[in-house]
Amino acid sequence: LWGTISTLIGRLTRLEVFKIAQNDLSGFIPSEMGKLTNLVKIDVSENDLSGSVPSEIGQLTNLEILYVSNNDLSGTFPSE
């Protein structure tokens, strides 16, 4: 896959696993992912994402796994 992660991702409120690792995605991780309160796993590793991990990700209380390695991310990591 190539392109960006759409901000419309926030509409997938029942999503539990978001795995798009090892693609050619660029841009940023949308803050709208913070609306996905059922997420247990996020894997966006090995892409070309930039910016920081949105603070909204730190508020996902069901999130157990977050893989973001091998991107161009910067900044601080969100906490609960």
VEXDREN-2710 file (C-alpha; in Angstrom, 1 decimal):
% VEXDREN-2710
k/r/px/py/pz
1/LEU/0.0/0.0/0.0
2/TRP/1.1/3.6/-0.5
3/GLY/-0.5/6.9/0.4
4/THR/-1.6/8.3/3.7
5/ILE/-3.8/7.2/6.6
6/SER/-7.1/9.0/6.1
7/THR/-8.6/11.1/8.9
8/LEU/-11.8/9.1/8.2
9/ILE/-10.2/6.3/10.1
10/GLY/-12.0/7.8/13.2
11/ARG/-15.3/6.5/11.8
12/LEU/-14.3/2.8/12.3
13/THR/-15.3/2.9/15.9
14/ARG/-15.6/-0.9/16.2
15/LEU/-12.1/-1.6/14.9
16/GLU/-10.0/-3.7/17.3
17/VAL/-6.8/-4.3/15.3
18/PHE/-5.2/-1.8/12.9
19/LYS/-2.3/-3.4/11.1
20/ILE/-0.7/-1.7/8.1
21/ALA/2.9/-2.6/8.7
22/GLN/5.5/-2.9/5.9
23/ASN/4.0/-0.6/3.4
24/ASP/4.9/2.7/1.8
25/LEU/2.6/4.9/3.8
26/SER/3.7/8.5/4.4
27/GLY/2.3/11.5/6.2
28/PHE/1.2/11.4/9.8
29/ILE/-0.7/9.3/12.2
30/PRO/-4.1/11.0/12.4
31/SER/-5.3/12.2/15.9
32/GLU/-8.7/10.7/14.9
33/MET/-7.3/7.3/15.8
34/GLY/-8.0/8.4/19.4
35/LYS/-11.7/7.9/18.6
36/LEU/-11.2/4.1/18.2
37/THR/-11.8/3.2/21.7
38/ASN/-12.0/-0.6/21.0
39/LEU/-8.5/-0.7/19.6
40/VAL/-6.3/-3.4/21.2
41/LYS/-3.4/-3.3/18.7
42/ILE/-1.9/-0.7/16.4
43/ASP/0.9/-1.7/14.0
44/VAL/2.1/0.9/11.6
45/SER/5.8/-0.2/11.7
46/GLU/8.1/-0.1/8.7
47/ASN/6.4/2.7/6.8
48/ASP/7.5/6.3/6.1
49/LEU/5.3/8.0/8.6
50/SER/6.5/11.3/10.1
51/GLY/5.5/13.7/12.9
52/SER/4.7/12.5/16.4
53/VAL/2.4/9.9/17.8
54/PRO/-0.8/11.8/18.7
55/SER/-1.5/12.3/22.3
56/GLU/-5.0/10.8/21.7
57/ILE/-3.4/7.4/21.3
58/GLY/-2.3/7.5/24.9
59/GLN/-6.0/7.7/26.0
60/LEU/-6.9/4.4/24.3
61/THR/-7.5/2.4/27.5
62/ASN/-7.9/-1.0/25.6
63/LEU/-4.7/-0.6/23.7
64/GLU/-2.2/-3.3/24.6
65/ILE/0.2/-3.2/21.6
66/LEU/1.6/-0.2/19.7
67/TYR/4.2/-0.8/17.1
68/VAL/5.6/2.3/15.4
69/SER/9.2/1.3/14.7
70/ASN/11.1/2.0/11.5
71/ASN/9.3/5.3/10.6
72/ASP/10.4/8.9/10.7
73/LEU/8.5/9.7/13.9
74/SER/9.7/12.3/16.4
75/GLY/8.6/14.0/19.6
76/THR/7.5/12.5/22.9
77/PHE/5.5/9.4/23.4
78/PRO/1.9/9.9/24.7
79/SER/1.0/8.5/28.1
80/GLU/-2.3/7.8/29.8
END
